[in-house]
Amino acid sequence: MKNYYLLIFLLICNNIIAQISDFESVDFTIADNVARLNKGASLKNLPVLAHKLTHKLPTEVEKFRAIYTWVCNNIKGDHYQHEKVSRKRKKFENDSLGFIKWNKDYKKTAFKILINKKKTMCTGYAYIIKELCFFANIESVIVDGYGRSVVSNVEKLNKPNHSWNAVKLNNKWYLCDATWSSGYTSSENSFVNEYNDGYFLTEPVLFAKNHYPFQKKWLLNDVLIASDFVAPPLVYGETFKHKILPIFPKEMDITIITGELITFSFKTLKNTTENQVSLVTFTGKNEHGFKIQELKNKNEITTFKYQFKHKGYYDVHLKVNNAIVATYIVQVLKSEAKKLPL
C-alpha cells in the first residue's frame, strides 16, 4: 500500500515537472518577432491590439507568447504607485472597509495611468494579460495572493501583495507572472526593463517557491500550506531564469553544530550540459567563497557538502552559473550548545 501511494506521488510530481516539456518543440521566434514589430502600440483599443499580436499565429501557445512578451516589454512597473497603495494599506490596516472604498476609487486613476502612460503595478499587468487573452479567445484569470521576496513575506505571510495569471492552453492550466518577467526597480526607484523568460509558463513546483495564491487550486497540484511557503530558502529572478529548483536544505533557517556537514542539492529543470556551482557569503560588497566538497551531478540533481568549522551566523548564498539562486541563514553552535530534540 505504501508503494502504491509513493507511485501516485511520483506520478503527480513528474506531471508537474513535465510541464516545461509540453511546448518544447514550439519555436517562439515568430511570436516574439510579432511582439517586437508592435512595440509601442496603443492600449486604447485592446481588441485591435490583440488582433495585431495574434491573428497570424497558428497555435494558442504562440498567440499567448506574443501577448505575454509584448506586455512584459511595453508596460513599465510603477514604483510610486506601488508605494502609494502600500501606504494606504498601512493607513487602513484596521479599517478593511475603508481601504476597499479607497481602493475602488483609486482603481479609476490607476487604470488611466495604465492606458495612457503604460505604467502600472502587478494587478495592472495581470489585467492586461487577461483582457488581451479574452479578445484572442484564450482563457486566462487573475490570481491574487502573496509574493515572497527579500522584503515581503519572508518569515510569515504578512500581507497579500501580488497578482499574476493562470492561462489555459490546450485544455491545461499554466502559471505566469508578467510583472516579475518585465524587469525590476533600481536602487534609484526607476524601472529597468529586463525580460525574464523564467516566469513564462513556469512549472508549478518552482512557481510556488515565491507565489502563494488565496485559492489553493491555483497551486496546480502542488501541495503547500502557508508555513511551508515561508520556510524554504529565498529564491530570486535568476532562480527562474536558470530554472533551478532548490531541494535541500528544505528550510532557509538552519541550526547545526561545529564540524557538521551540510548537504546542499538542487534540480535543474532545463536541459544543460553542466552547471557552475559555488557557495558564497558577503562581507559588505566583497564576496567570499566556501570550499565545497563532494560535488556530484546525477539525473539533473546536483549535490555537494560543506563543513562549518566555526560557530557564528552565516548568510549563505547558492550560486549557479554565476547567479545567486537561493539564500540560507546558518547558525553554527558549539556541540554542547545545541539543544537536543524533544
C-alpha positions in Angstrom: 0.0 0.0 0.0 2.9 2.4 0.9 4.4 1.7 -2.5 1.1 2.5 -4.2 0.9 5.9 -2.6 4.6 6.5 -3.4 3.9 5.7 -7.0 0.9 8.2 -7.1 3.1 10.9 -5.5 5.8 10.4 -8.1 3.4 10.5 -10.9 2.0 13.8 -9.6 5.5 15.3 -9.2 6.5 14.1 -12.7 3.4 15.6 -14.2 4.2 19.0 -12.5 7.9 18.9 -13.6 7.0 17.7 -17.1 5.1 21.0 -17.9 8.3 22.6 -19.2 8.4 20.0 -22.0 4.8 20.5 -23.1 5.8 23.1 -25.6 9.5 22.0 -26.0 9.1 21.6 -29.8 7.5 25.0 -30.3 9.7 27.7 -31.8 8.6 31.1 -30.3 10.8 33.2 -32.7 7.9 34.3 -34.9 5.7 35.1 -31.9 8.5 37.2 -30.3 9.1 39.0 -33.5 5.4 39.9 -33.8 5.6 41.4 -30.3 8.6 43.4 -31.3 7.0 44.6 -34.5 4.1 46.0 -32.4 6.4 47.8 -29.9 4.8 51.0 -28.6 1.3 50.1 -29.8 -1.5 51.8 -28.0 -3.6 50.3 -25.2 -6.6 52.4 -26.0 -8.1 49.7 -28.3 -7.4 46.3 -26.8 -9.4 44.2 -29.4 -7.2 45.8 -32.2 -4.0 45.2 -30.3 -5.0 41.6 -29.5 -5.7 41.1 -33.2 -2.4 42.6 -34.3 -0.5 40.3 -31.9 -2.2 37.0 -32.6 -4.1 36.8 -35.9 -1.1 35.5 -37.9 0.0 32.9 -35.4 -1.3 29.3 -35.8 -1.4 28.0 -32.2 -2.8 29.0 -28.8 0.6 29.0 -27.1 2.2 31.1 -29.8 -0.7 33.6 -29.6 -0.2 33.8 -25.8 3.5 34.1 -26.2 3.1 37.2 -28.4 0.7 38.7 -25.9 2.9 37.9 -22.9 6.2 39.2 -24.3 4.5 42.3 -25.7 3.1 43.2 -22.2 6.4 42.4 -20.5 8.3 44.7 -22.8 5.9 47.5 -23.2 4.4 48.1 -19.8 6.6 49.7 -17.1 6.4 48.9 -13.4 5.3 52.0 -11.4 7.2 52.1 -8.1 5.5 55.3 -6.9 2.0 53.9 -7.5 3.0 50.7 -5.6 4.3 52.8 -2.7 1.1 54.9 -2.6 -1.1 51.8 -2.3 1.2 50.3 0.3 1.0 53.5 2.4 -2.8 53.5 2.1 -2.9 49.8 3.0 -1.0 50.5 6.2 -3.1 53.6 7.0 -6.3 51.4 6.7 -4.7 48.4 8.4 -7.6 48.3 11.0 -10.2 49.5 8.6 -10.6 47.0 5.8 -13.9 48.6 4.5 -12.2 51.9 4.4 -9.4 50.5 2.3 -11.8 48.7 0.0 -13.6 52.0 -0.6 -10.4 54.0 -1.2 -9.0 51.2 -3.5 -12.2 51.1 -5.5 -12.0 54.9 -6.2 -8.2 54.7 -6.9 -8.6 51.9 -9.5 -10.0 54.6 -11.9 -6.9 56.6 -11.6 -4.7 53.5 -11.8 -6.5 52.4 -15.0 -6.0 55.8 -16.7 -2.3 55.7 -15.8 -2.0 52.2 -17.3 -3.9 53.1 -20.6 -2.3 56.5 -21.1 1.2 56.0 -19.7 1.7 52.3 -19.8 2.7 52.2 -16.2 1.2 50.0 -13.6 1.6 47.6 -10.7 1.2 43.8 -10.7 -2.6 44.0 -10.8 -2.4 46.1 -14.0 0.0 43.6 -15.7 -2.4 40.7 -14.8 -5.4 42.7 -16.0 -3.9 43.5 -19.4 -2.8 39.8 -19.9 -6.3 38.7 -19.1 -8.1 41.2 -21.4 -5.8 40.6 -24.4 -6.3 36.9 -23.9 -10.1 37.4 -23.9 -10.0 39.2 -27.2 -7.8 36.4 -28.6 -10.2 33.7 -27.4 -7.7 32.4 -24.8 -9.0 31.7 -21.3 -7.0 33.5 -18.6 -7.7 34.5 -15.0 -6.1 36.9 -12.5 -4.7 35.1 -9.5 -4.2 37.1 -6.3 -2.1 36.2 -3.3 1.3 36.5 -1.7 4.6 37.2 -3.4 7.7 36.3 -1.4 10.9 38.4 -1.8 13.7 39.8 0.2 11.3 42.5 1.5 7.9 40.7 1.7 6.5 37.6 3.4 10.0 36.3 4.3 9.3 34.5 7.6 5.5 34.7 7.7 2.6 35.8 5.5 2.5 39.5 6.4 0.1 40.8 3.7 -1.3 39.9 0.3 0.8 41.9 -2.1 0.9 40.3 -5.6 -1.2 39.3 -8.6 -0.3 37.0 -11.6 -2.1 34.9 -14.2 -3.2 31.4 -14.9 -3.8 30.7 -18.6 -5.5 27.7 -20.2 -3.7 26.3 -23.2 -4.7 23.0 -25.0 -7.1 22.4 -22.1 -4.4 22.6 -19.4 -3.7 25.4 -16.9 -0.3 27.1 -16.7 1.1 29.8 -14.5 2.9 33.0 -15.4 3.9 36.3 -13.9 4.3 39.2 -16.3 5.2 41.7 -13.5 8.3 39.8 -12.5 9.1 38.9 -16.1 9.1 42.5 -17.2 12.1 43.8 -15.1 12.8 45.4 -11.7 13.0 48.6 -9.8 16.5 50.0 -9.4 18.0 51.5 -6.2 17.1 54.9 -7.6 13.4 53.7 -7.8 13.4 53.8 -11.6 12.0 50.8 -13.6 14.5 48.7 -15.6 13.0 46.6 -18.4 14.9 43.3 -18.3 12.8 40.4 -19.6 13.0 37.2 -17.6 11.6 34.2 -19.5 11.7 32.1 -16.4 8.2 33.3 -15.3 6.6 32.3 -18.6 4.6 29.0 -18.2 6.6 28.1 -15.1 6.4 24.7 -13.6 4.0 24.9 -10.6 6.6 23.3 -8.2 9.0 26.1 -8.9 6.4 28.9 -9.2 5.2 28.0 -5.7 8.7 28.9 -4.3 7.6 32.6 -4.3 3.9 32.7 -5.2 1.1 31.6 -2.8 -2.4 32.1 -4.1 -5.6 32.8 -2.0 -7.3 30.0 -3.8 -5.2 26.8 -3.4 -6.4 25.4 -6.7 -4.0 27.8 -8.5 -1.1 26.0 -6.9 -1.9 23.5 -9.7 -1.4 20.2 -7.8 1.5 21.4 -5.7 0.5 20.5 -2.1 1.6 23.5 0.0 0.5 25.2 3.3 1.3 28.7 4.4 4.0 27.6 6.9 5.7 25.6 4.1 5.7 28.6 1.8 7.7 30.8 4.1 10.1 28.1 5.4 12.2 27.3 2.4 15.2 29.3 1.2 14.6 32.6 -0.6 14.8 32.4 -4.4 15.3 35.1 -7.0 14.6 36.0 -10.6 17.8 34.3 -11.6 16.4 31.1 -10.0 13.6 31.2 -12.5 15.8 32.3 -15.4 18.1 29.2 -14.9 15.1 27.0 -13.9 16.7 25.9 -10.6 14.7 24.1 -8.0 16.4 24.1 -4.6 15.8 20.7 -2.9 17.9 20.6 0.3 18.2 22.0 2.9 14.4 22.4 2.8 14.4 25.4 5.2 16.1 28.8 5.0 17.0 28.9 8.7 19.4 26.1 9.6 21.0 25.4 13.0 23.9 23.0 13.2 26.9 22.3 15.4 30.6 23.0 14.6 32.1 20.4 12.3 28.7 19.2 11.0 28.5 18.6 7.3 25.5 20.1 5.4 24.3 18.6 2.2 23.0 21.0 -0.4 21.1 19.9 -3.5 19.1 21.3 -6.4 17.4 20.1 -9.5 17.9 21.7 -12.9 14.6 21.9 -14.8 16.0 22.6 -18.2 18.5 20.9 -20.5 22.1 21.9 -19.7 25.4 20.3 -20.1 26.9 21.3 -16.8 26.3 23.8 -14.0 29.0 26.0 -12.5 28.3 25.7 -8.7 29.5 27.7 -5.7 28.6 28.6 -2.2 29.4 32.2 -1.1 28.9 34.8 1.6 29.4 38.6 1.5 31.3 41.0 3.8 30.0 44.3 2.6 30.3 44.1 -1.2 33.1 41.6 -1.0 32.3 38.0 -2.0 33.9 35.1 -0.2 33.6 31.6 -1.5 33.4 28.4 0.6 35.4 25.3 -0.3 32.6 22.8 -1.1 33.1 19.0 -1.1 31.8 16.0 -3.0 30.2 17.9 -5.9 28.1 15.4 -7.9 25.6 15.6 -10.7 23.2 12.7 -11.4 19.8 12.7 -13.2 19.7 16.6 -13.3 20.2 16.7 -9.5 23.4 18.4 -8.2 24.6 17.7 -4.7 27.6 18.9 -2.6 28.6 19.3 1.0 30.1 21.9 3.2 31.5 21.7 6.8 31.2 24.7 9.0 34.1 24.6 11.4 33.5 27.8 13.4 30.5 29.0 15.4 28.5 32.0 14.3 25.8 33.2 11.9 26.4 32.7 8.2 24.4 34.4 5.4 25.0 31.7 2.7 24.1 32.0 -1.0 24.0 29.2 -3.5 25.3 30.4 -6.9 24.7 28.5 -10.1 26.2 29.7 -13.4 27.4 32.8 -11.5 23.9 33.8 -10.4 22.5 33.7 -6.8 19.6 31.3 -6.8 19.0 30.6 -3.1 19.8 32.1 0.3 20.2 30.3 3.6 20.8 31.6 7.1 23.0 29.1 9.0 23.6 29.3 12.8 26.6 27.3 13.9 26.7 26.4 17.6 29.3 24.6 19.7 28.3 21.0 20.0 27.3 21.3 23.7 25.2 24.4 23.0 22.8 22.8 20.5 19.5 21.7 22.2 18.7 18.0 21.9 15.4 17.3 20.1 12.4 16.6 22.3 
